[in-house]
Amino acid sequence: MTDEMKLLSPLEKAGHSFANRVVMAPMSRRRSRQGIPGPMVARYYGQRAGAGLIIAENSAVAANGVGYLDAPGIYNDVQLAAWKKVVDEVHQQGGKIFVQLVHTGRIGHPLNQGGEQLVAPSALKAEEKIRVPGDLHLPMAQPEVLSTAEAEALVQAHVQAAVNAIAIGFDGVEIHGAHGFLPEQFLHPLTNQRTDRYGGSIANRSRFLLEIMEGVVAAIGKERTGIRLSPFAVLNGLPVYEEEEATHMYIIDALQQLDILYVHLSDQSGGGSAPITADYLKAVRERFHNLVILAGGQTAASGETLLQAGLVDMIAFGRPFIANPDLVDRFRHNIPLTVPDAATFYQGEERGYTDYPTAAAAAV
């Protein structure tokens, strides 16, 4: 691999300078006790600042949207002070960092969010178990149905979290509209059985997500705003549905009108979902004219092929970044990748988190 690779070439867009087209995908690593990112989180992201863009892990916009044990939040002053240290470390290392904003909706448990009850568009429980304090795995709770006013308040919680993120130095935010969390629970006809303005038609089911996007753009600027979508992904109890592609194309058209910085597509075919095809990427390209990022099972070679074909602008890597903090250098010098330890993906301390060596350190 050489610097002639498009993957390793710089990119300028909307006032942003990306050193390369390698994105560190947002990955929930669950090392933030009481929702507060500690010093090891700063080390972890700082080690990976060679990415053209880091998208920090999904961070809850409200206490009732944390979902997972030891996932971070970005809604109170203690969390913000902690995140600022992470941002400062990445910037000191020459990196660029956005943060992914999330509300998990019906996915979670009150024990993971300070006793706060789960909320959702409709009263449909997720039939899965989740890890809670004491290393127990309990069934997810029955969610309470959001009133129209409560849904509007959670739109504003996303907007406020975006304002918070920019205030402490994040370069931008990514709204998590994927993977079966609250915005997608509004999109999906299974989990959205509402009769108010947030339910029914494609336009109504898309309203919650698009109101978030409109509010964030107005608050922090379109050039600092991205979104993650996962068409066809079967995650967190949401099956494929008949209007799925039409729904996502409706959203893409609206995002083009908003002129946001990027659309980040998450391909979950490695887990058995239908893939995001080249034809789908072409359809997105025809509708959306800013940056398109693709994540999911990519290698340097496959990513390069997509970039050369003009189907995407950047390639996001998840698991390769876990065990290879110097992933960009490894691509540049064709150095074999270390395989991560799956047992430490979602729990643990420094082990399996900040202790993976660079290729240079391993060679000493």
Residue pairs with C-beta under 8 A, 6 or more apart in sequence:
1 8
1 300
1 331
1 332
1 333
1 334
2 8
2 332
3 9
3 332
5 300
5 304
5 331
6 21
6 304
6 307
6 308
7 20
7 21
7 22
7 300
7 303
7 304
7 307
7 315
7 331
8 20
8 21
8 22
8 328
8 331
8 332
9 20
9 21
10 17
10 18
10 19
10 20
10 52
11 17
11 18
11 20
11 21
11 52
11 291
11 313
11 314
12 18
13 261
13 290
13 291
13 313
14 222
14 223
14 261
14 290
15 223
16 96
16 171
16 172
16 223
16 261
17 96
18 52
18 53
18 96
18 314
19 50
19 52
19 94
19 96
20 51
20 52
20 328
21 52
21 307
21 313
21 314
21 315
22 50
22 51
22 52
22 314
22 315
22 317
22 327
22 328
22 331
23 51
23 52
23 53
23 54
23 55
23 264
23 293
23 295
23 314
23 315
23 316
23 317
24 48
24 51
24 53
24 54
24 55
24 316
24 317
24 321
24 327
25 55
25 295
25 316
25 317
25 318
25 321
26 55
26 56
26 57
26 58
26 100
26 174
26 176
26 228
27 57
27 318
27 319
27 321
27 322
27 345
28 57
28 58
28 68
28 71
28 346
29 44
29 57
29 322
29 345
29 346
29 353
30 68
30 69
30 70
30 71
30 346
30 347
31 37
31 38
31 40
31 41
31 44
31 70
31 348
31 349
31 353
32 38
32 41
32 70
32 71
32 72
32 73
32 82
33 70
35 60
35 66
35 70
35 71
35 72
35 73
35 79
36 72
36 73
36 78
36 79
36 82
37 72
37 79
37 82
37 83
37 85
37 86
38 82
39 85
40 349
40 350
40 353
40 354
41 72
41 82
41 86
42 85
42 86
42 88
42 89
43 89
43 354
44 353
44 354
45 54
45 56
45 86
45 89
45 90
45 95
45 97
46 86
46 89
46 90
46 92
46 93
46 95
47 325
47 354
48 54
48 95
48 321
48 325
48 327
49 89
49 90
49 93
49 94
49 95
49 97
50 95
50 325
50 326
50 327
50 328
50 329
51 95
51 321
51 327
51 328
52 96
52 314
52 328
53 96
53 97
53 98
53 314
54 90
54 95
54 96
54 97
54 98
55 97
55 98
55 99
55 100
55 174
55 226
55 264
55 316
56 86
56 97
56 98
56 99
56 100
56 170
57 71
57 72
57 100
58 71
58 100
58 101
58 102
58 176
58 181
59 71
59 72
59 73
59 74
59 79
59 83
59 99
59 100
59 101
59 102
59 161
60 66
60 67
60 71
60 72
60 73
60 74
60 75
60 102
60 103
60 104
60 113
61 73
61 74
61 75
61 101
61 102
61 103
61 154
61 157
61 158
61 160
61 161
62 73
62 75
62 103
62 154
62 157
63 73
63 75
63 113
63 114
63 116
64 103
64 113
64 116
64 117
64 118
64 119
65 102
65 103
65 104
65 105
65 108
65 113
65 119
65 154
65 157
65 182
66 73
66 104
66 108
66 112
66 113
66 116
67 102
67 104
67 107
67 108
67 112
67 113
67 130
67 181
68 104
68 108
68 112
68 130
68 131
68 346
69 112
69 130
69 131
69 132
69 133
70 347
71 112
72 79
72 82
72 83
73 79
74 80
74 83
74 99
74 101
74 161
74 164
74 165
75 157
75 160
75 161
75 164
80 164
80 167
80 168
81 168
83 99
83 165
83 168
83 170
84 168
84 169
86 97
87 97
87 168
87 169
87 170
88 169
90 96
90 97
91 97
91 169
96 171
97 170
97 171
98 170
98 171
98 172
98 173
98 174
98 226
99 165
99 170
99 173
99 174
100 173
100 174
100 175
100 176
100 228
101 158
101 161
101 162
101 165
101 173
101 174
101 175
101 176
102 176
102 181
102 182
103 154
103 157
103 158
103 176
103 181
103 182
103 183
104 181
104 182
105 118
105 119
105 120
105 121
105 143
105 181
105 182
105 185
106 118
106 119
106 120
106 124
106 125
106 126
106 140
106 143
106 182
106 185
106 191
107 118
107 126
107 128
107 130
107 140
107 180
107 181
107 236
108 118
108 130
108 140
108 141
109 118
109 130
109 132
109 138
109 140
109 141
110 116
110 117
110 118
110 141
111 132
111 133
111 138
112 130
112 132
112 133
117 141
117 143
117 144
118 140
118 141
118 142
118 143
118 144
119 143
119 144
119 145
119 146
119 150
119 154
119 182
120 143
120 144
120 145
120 146
120 182
120 185
120 191
121 145
121 146
121 151
121 182
121 185
121 186
121 191
121 192
121 193
121 194
121 198
121 199
121 208
122 145
122 191
122 192
122 193
122 194
123 142
123 143
123 144
123 145
124 143
124 190
124 191
124 193
125 140
125 141
125 142
125 143
126 140
126 180
126 236
126 237
127 139
127 140
127 237
128 139
128 140
128 236
128 237
129 137
129 138
129 139
129 140
130 137
130 138
130 139
130 140
131 137
131 346
131 347
132 138
146 154
148 196
148 197
148 198
151 186
151 198
151 208
152 211
154 182
154 208
155 208
155 211
155 212
155 215
156 215
158 175
158 212
158 215
158 216
159 212
159 215
159 216
159 218
159 219
161 173
162 173
162 216
162 219
162 220
162 224
162 225
163 219
163 220
165 172
165 173
165 220
166 172
166 173
166 220
166 224
171 224
172 220
172 223
172 224
172 225
172 226
172 261
173 216
173 220
173 224
173 225
173 226
174 226
174 227
174 228
174 264
175 183
175 209
175 212
175 213
175 216
175 225
175 226
175 227
175 228
176 183
176 228
177 183
177 184
177 187
177 209
177 227
177 228
177 229
177 251
178 184
178 228
178 229
178 230
178 233
178 266
179 228
179 230
179 233
179 235
179 236
179 266
180 188
180 233
180 235
180 236
180 237
180 238
181 236
182 208
183 208
183 209
183 212
184 209
184 230
184 238
185 191
185 192
185 238
186 192
186 198
186 205
186 206
186 207
186 208
186 209
187 205
187 206
187 209
187 247
187 251
188 205
188 238
188 241
189 205
189 241
189 243
190 238
190 239
190 241
191 238
192 198
192 199
192 205
193 199
194 200
194 204
197 204
197 207
198 204
198 205
198 207
198 208
199 205
202 243
202 246
202 247
202 250
203 250
205 247
206 247
206 250
206 251
206 254
209 251
210 251
210 254
213 225
213 227
213 254
213 255
213 258
213 260
214 258
216 225
217 225
217 258
217 259
217 260
222 258
222 259
222 260
222 261
223 261
224 261
225 258
225 260
225 261
226 260
226 261
226 262
226 263
226 264
226 291
226 293
227 255
227 260
227 262
227 263
227 264
228 264
228 265
228 266
229 248
229 251
229 263
229 264
229 265
229 266
230 265
230 266
230 267
230 268
231 244
231 245
231 248
231 265
231 276
231 280
232 240
232 244
232 268
232 273
232 274
232 275
232 276
233 266
233 267
233 268
233 273
234 240
234 268
234 271
234 272
234 273
235 268
235 271
235 273
240 273
240 274
245 280
249 283
249 287
252 263
252 284
252 287
252 288
253 287
255 263
255 288
256 287
256 288
256 289
256 290
259 290
260 290
261 290
261 291
262 290
262 291
262 292
262 293
262 313
262 314
263 284
263 288
263 290
263 291
263 292
263 293
264 293
264 294
264 295
264 316
265 276
265 281
265 284
265 292
265 293
265 294
265 295
266 295
266 296
267 273
267 275
267 276
267 294
267 295
267 296
267 297
268 296
269 275
269 276
269 296
269 297
270 296
270 297
276 294
276 296
278 309
278 311
281 292
281 294
281 306
281 311
281 312
282 311
284 292
285 292
285 310
285 311
291 313
291 314
292 311
292 312
292 313
292 314
293 312
293 313
293 314
293 315
293 316
294 303
294 306
294 311
294 312
294 314
294 315
294 316
295 315
295 316
295 317
295 318
296 316
296 318
298 306
298 315
298 316
298 317
300 331
303 315
303 317
306 312
306 315
307 313
307 315
317 327
319 340
320 327
320 337
321 327
322 340
322 345
322 352
322 356
323 337
323 338
323 339
323 340
323 341
323 356
324 330
324 337
324 338
324 356
325 356
325 358
326 358
326 359
326 360
327 337
329 335
329 358
329 359
329 360
330 336
330 337
330 359
333 359
335 359
338 356
340 352
340 356
341 352
343 352
344 351
344 352
344 353
345 352
